[in-house]
Amino acid sequence: MKLQTLAAACAAVLSLSATAAFAAEPVTAKLAQPVAQPVKFIAGGAVFNCEGDTCIANATTTQTYATDTCKSVASKVGAIATFSGRKAFDDTRLAQCNVAAAKSTATTLAKQ
């Protein structure tokens, strides 16, 4: 019984280590328009630092690569030209992200 518990614990530690290593690659969002000043926010379980036309999240999770994260970034800093990490988003996924940027702009204009 102790051996089974030890084996299960080792398997859990190894799977967590593999997930952390897998998600360690930074996520980069190139913006359609640069931000006026540096911006920092959390999206998809990672801290994004934006300066100029680039937002980078270095300490990523598997959640950081999701379309919802891209939408969150777009709603905060505007339209996204590219969103990449393990691989780049295709045009369809980028269009989904940028819907959030358009909604954010419309809401801001409505408040003015």
Buried (B, 14 or more C-beta within 10 A) or exposed (E): EEEEEEEEEEEEEEEEEEEEEEBEBEBBBBBBEEBEEEEEBEBBBBBBEBEEBBBBBEEBBBEBBBBEBBBBBBBBBBBBEEBBBEEEBEEEBBEBBBEBBEEBBEEEEEEE
